[in-house]
């Protein structure tokens, strides 16, 4: 029995692999370079996504990623988790040790750990907004650089095959020069502590615009897989008006535009391939579709995206592993879930991911 057959049997039965996920830690993780990222495959893990709901990272998540033959975990985190609420320059050691544990679990199970400041000092795409603006405020930039320097110092010497940094989640409507200035400052702070650490920067316009302004900074870049929004965020409560969109189909017709695999390739692959040709490696840091979108539509849309990313040679991380976009406990009304180790598994979606 080969490894894929073993994984398939495990998913089907819900049994533990006799070799255990730790056996996959013996496989050699690919070595990333700023100009060429590996074709990582994995999930976003949300244990420290919001300060109000934070928890230690769960070893099971890393074990299952490895057991399924994947090798990547992005950790989108809220800086307030590890920050003194009365002084944003003071970092809380007990919480940092919980992040240390995630890095250790990645090593144990053969999973690359990608540390992301989803909310950084002075910047977030979420609510509430930060009091100071990272892109224009000197204090916010200084404090954010202090945080990244602390992480760089803490993890100095851990190979890039195991660990990388993702500076900010989805810079929004930021001018290219303002973006470049802040990224350069964070890179300098990190490299003063660790000259070798791999740094990945999300594109502007919520991760959708290839950041050509970063060419020459020695960083890689991450795009997104949430287009078209009428498919991926239909009836999402945090997207105003999404409850008034028509029920999506795929391919999706919007006016005279047909959203299909060819259009996705033209609009969302080609500009990023042009960036890659200038020496900036590319991956897909997040993608997925909310659980209200009909499952058959999600699967057809996802198949085209995955095929395009595979053709491009790009890795990806699904948002999320467990939850409304994920393969476990997504609460979709139109999926026949499998009982799997105390969770509800979307077997069809997982099989599609494993096949790509």
Helices and strands as residue ranges (DSSP letters): H 3-13, G 21-26, E 41-44, G 51-53, H 59-67, E 72-78, G 79-82, E 83-84, E 87-91, H 93-109, E 112-119, H 138-154, E 163-166, H 176-193, E 199-202, H 204-207, G 212-214, E 220-225, H 229-232, G 242-244, E 252-254, E 257-259, H 261-264, I 265-269, H 270-277, E 282-287, H 295-312, E 316-318, E 338-340, E 343-345, H 347-355
